[in-house]
Amino acid sequence: MKGTAILYHDENKVTILENVEHSVFEEMKDQCGDKHCHCHIENKVIDFGAVSPVLWHEDEVDWDYGY
């Protein structure tokens, strides 16, 4: 199952990742609150730094409607 992962950083920064496998989201969620959130996306290891919390939205976000 794929969906959209929403990562919240310090200083009100947000990272939105679309078309993410739920297993990758679970990997990020397990690292929530750590100094570094690492995950595997498209055969690469990505470090998003500290994130807290992380949210999941199944399927895609309708950006015309808003979130």
DRENBAFI-895993 format. One record per residue (C-alpha): residue number from 1; x, y, z. Coordinates in steps of 0.2 Angstrom, whole numbers, always signed. Layout:
% residues N
+-----+-------+-------+-------+
:   i :    c1 :    c2 :    c3 :
+-----+-------+-------+-------+
: NUM :     X :     Y :     Z :
...
+-----+-------+-------+-------+
% end
This chain:
% residues 67
+-----+-------+-------+-------+
:   i :    c1 :    c2 :    c3 :
+-----+-------+-------+-------+
:   1 :    +0 :    +0 :    +0 :
:   2 :    +7 :   +17 :    -5 :
:   3 :    +2 :   +34 :    +2 :
:   4 :    +9 :   +51 :    +8 :
:   5 :   +21 :   +53 :   +23 :
:   6 :   +21 :   +70 :   +32 :
:   7 :   +37 :   +74 :   +42 :
:   8 :   +37 :   +88 :   +54 :
:   9 :   +54 :   +96 :   +58 :
:  10 :   +60 :  +110 :   +70 :
:  11 :   +56 :  +128 :   +66 :
:  12 :   +39 :  +124 :   +58 :
:  13 :   +47 :  +115 :   +43 :
:  14 :   +37 :  +101 :   +34 :
:  15 :   +43 :   +88 :   +22 :
:  16 :   +29 :   +79 :   +12 :
:  17 :   +34 :   +63 :    +3 :
:  18 :   +21 :   +55 :   -10 :
:  19 :   +20 :   +38 :   -16 :
:  20 :   +29 :   +30 :    -1 :
:  21 :   +27 :   +12 :    +4 :
:  22 :   +18 :   +10 :   +21 :
:  23 :   +33 :    +0 :   +27 :
:  24 :   +45 :   +15 :   +23 :
:  25 :   +33 :   +25 :   +34 :
:  26 :   +34 :   +13 :   +48 :
:  27 :   +53 :   +14 :   +47 :
:  28 :   +52 :   +33 :   +49 :
:  29 :   +39 :   +32 :   +63 :
:  30 :   +50 :   +20 :   +73 :
:  31 :   +64 :   +33 :   +72 :
:  32 :   +53 :   +48 :   +77 :
:  33 :   +61 :   +59 :   +90 :
:  34 :   +79 :   +52 :   +86 :
:  35 :   +92 :   +65 :   +80 :
:  36 :   +92 :   +57 :   +63 :
:  37 :   +78 :   +48 :   +54 :
:  38 :   +85 :   +37 :   +40 :
:  39 :   +75 :   +28 :   +27 :
:  40 :   +77 :   +19 :   +11 :
:  41 :   +68 :   +27 :    -4 :
:  42 :   +72 :   +22 :   -22 :
:  43 :   +87 :   +11 :   -17 :
:  44 :   +95 :   +26 :    -7 :
:  45 :   +97 :   +30 :   +11 :
:  46 :   +90 :   +47 :   +15 :
:  47 :   +93 :   +56 :   +32 :
:  48 :   +79 :   +68 :   +36 :
:  49 :   +87 :   +74 :   +52 :
:  50 :   +76 :   +75 :   +68 :
:  51 :   +57 :   +73 :   +64 :
:  52 :   +42 :   +72 :   +76 :
:  53 :   +29 :   +68 :   +73 :
:  54 :   +26 :   +59 :   +57 :
:  55 :    +9 :   +56 :   +49 :
:  56 :    +2 :   +45 :   +36 :
:  57 :   -11 :   +48 :   +23 :
:  58 :   -17 :   +33 :   +12 :
:  59 :   -16 :   +36 :    -6 :
:  60 :   -12 :   +54 :   -13 :
:  61 :   -16 :   +71 :    -6 :
:  62 :   -28 :   +81 :   -17 :
:  63 :   -18 :   +97 :   -18 :
:  64 :   -32 :  +106 :   -28 :
:  65 :   -43 :  +103 :   -13 :
:  66 :   -30 :  +105 :    +1 :
:  67 :   -24 :   +96 :   +16 :
+-----+-------+-------+-------+
% end
